[in-house]
Amino acid sequence: MSELKWNVVYVMSRQEKKVAKRLHDQHIEHYLPIAKRLSTWSDRKKWVDFPMFNGYMFVRPTLQQIDKVVQTHGVVSYLMYDKKHAIVQDKEIRIIKTIEQEGYFAETILNPGDFDEGEKVLVVEGPLKGQTVDLIRKNNERIFLVSFDTLGQSIKINIPFEFLQKVKEPG
């Protein structure tokens, strides 16, 4: 028997949690990464769970379940790459799960002024350790927004500057 692979499915807008429940009810292995955001209303603020990837979720169906996935209400289609179902490596799923579950905590102190927006930086601590990422924006003096590519789209993550190191230029 071949090893099950993680695939990506496109789901109807704002239906990710409902689709996850339907897949669960059918005993189809799936993963919907969730991120917390502080939402503000006129009378209150509240932490709300949002899908990390709007409109996408991961599934790992058996051969018998492949068609059942797209027949599930709310699933639009499989994400395709070179006319085949896009496959996500277990390593990438583990990274996303770690980001979702553990977050980042910093202990070392560097100088945030050493980093420039738009440059590539190396993550030296935390769940993304060893990954080269793009520094998109300095959200404040200590937290930077970085991105790394997977699934053909960028995942944007807030990360303490203490976890970053300049990428050494070749030469």
ZAMARGU-4260 file (C-alpha; in steps of 0.2 Angstrom, whole numbers, plus 5000, padded with zeros to 4 digits):
<rodrens>
0) 5000/5000/5000 | 5007/5017/4996 | 5009/5030/5009 | 4995/5043/5010 | 4999/5060/5004
5) 4993/5077/5010 | 4983/5086/4997 | 4975/5103/4996 | 4957/5107/4993 | 4949/5123/4989
10) 4933/5126/4999 | 4919/5138/4997 | 4922/5155/5005 | 4920/5156/5024 | 4915/5137/5024
15) 4932/5130/5031 | 4926/5125/5048 | 4910/5117/5041 | 4919/5107/5028 | 4931/5101/5042
20) 4917/5095/5052 | 4909/5086/5037 | 4926/5078/5033 | 4927/5073/5051 | 4910/5065/5051
25) 4916/5055/5035 | 4932/5049/5044 | 4942/5058/5031 | 4959/5064/5038 | 4960/5083/5036
30) 4969/5098/5044 | 4963/5115/5045 | 4976/5127/5052 | 4969/5140/5063 | 4976/5157/5068
35) 4969/5168/5082 | 4966/5187/5078 | 4960/5200/5090 | 4944/5207/5082 | 4937/5223/5087
40) 4919/5228/5088 | 4912/5245/5093 | 4908/5238/5111 | 4922/5225/5114 | 4937/5216/5108
45) 4939/5197/5107 | 4951/5184/5101 | 4943/5174/5086 | 4949/5159/5077 | 4952/5161/5058
50) 4958/5148/5045 | 4976/5152/5042 | 4973/5149/5023 | 4957/5157/5018 | 4948/5145/5006
55) 4960/5131/5008 | 4962/5115/5019 | 4973/5100/5019 | 4966/5082/5017 | 4975/5065/5017
60) 4962/5053/5009 | 4963/5035/5006 | 4961/5029/4988 | 4943/5025/4992 | 4940/5043/4999
65) 4948/5053/4985 | 4931/5056/4976 | 4921/5057/4993 | 4932/5073/4997 | 4926/5083/4982
70) 4908/5076/4984 | 4908/5084/5002 | 4897/5099/5002 | 4908/5115/5003 | 4923/5107/4994
75) 4925/5115/4977 | 4940/5105/4970 | 4957/5099/4973 | 4972/5111/4970 | 4981/5105/4955
80) 4999/5106/4950 | 5005/5100/4933 | 4988/5092/4931 | 4990/5082/4947 | 4983/5084/4964
85) 4995/5096/4973 | 5005/5087/4986 | 5011/5095/5002 | 5026/5087/5011 | 5024/5080/5029
90) 5038/5092/5034 | 5028/5107/5028 | 5012/5101/5038 | 5023/5099/5053 | 5030/5117/5052
95) 5012/5124/5050 | 5006/5114/5065 | 5021/5120/5075 | 5017/5138/5071 | 4999/5135/5075
100) 5002/5126/5091 | 5017/5133/5099 | 5020/5151/5093 | 5036/5160/5095 | 5045/5165/5111
105) 5062/5175/5111 | 5076/5175/5124 | 5091/5182/5114 | 5093/5201/5111 | 5099/5208/5094
110) 5097/5225/5086 | 5081/5227/5076 | 5089/5240/5065 | 5101/5227/5058 | 5086/5221/5047
115) 5079/5229/5031 | 5062/5227/5024 | 5062/5216/5008 | 5078/5206/5013 | 5079/5188/5015
120) 5083/5182/5033 | 5087/5166/5041 | 5076/5160/5056 | 5088/5154/5069 | 5075/5149/5083
125) 5058/5143/5085 | 5047/5132/5073 | 5054/5139/5057 | 5072/5137/5063 | 5083/5134/5047
130) 5071/5142/5035 | 5075/5157/5024 | 5061/5169/5024 | 5057/5186/5017 | 5056/5201/5029
135) 5040/5210/5023 | 5037/5223/5036 | 5043/5229/5053 | 5026/5229/5063 | 5034/5237/5078
140) 5051/5239/5085 | 5052/5220/5090 | 5040/5210/5080 | 5042/5208/5061 | 5031/5201/5048
145) 5039/5188/5037 | 5033/5176/5024 | 5039/5159/5017 | 5031/5151/5002 | 5022/5134/5002
150) 5007/5128/4991 | 5011/5142/4979 | 5006/5156/4991 | 5015/5165/5005 | 5012/5161/5023
155) 5014/5177/5033 | 5019/5176/5051 | 5023/5188/5065 | 5040/5184/5072 | 5052/5192/5085
160) 5067/5200/5077 | 5078/5190/5090 | 5074/5174/5080 | 5081/5181/5063 | 5099/5182/5056
165) 5105/5191/5041 | 5108/5179/5026 | 5126/5179/5022 | 5129/5185/5004 | 5139/5173/4993
170) 5156/5178/4989
</rodrens>
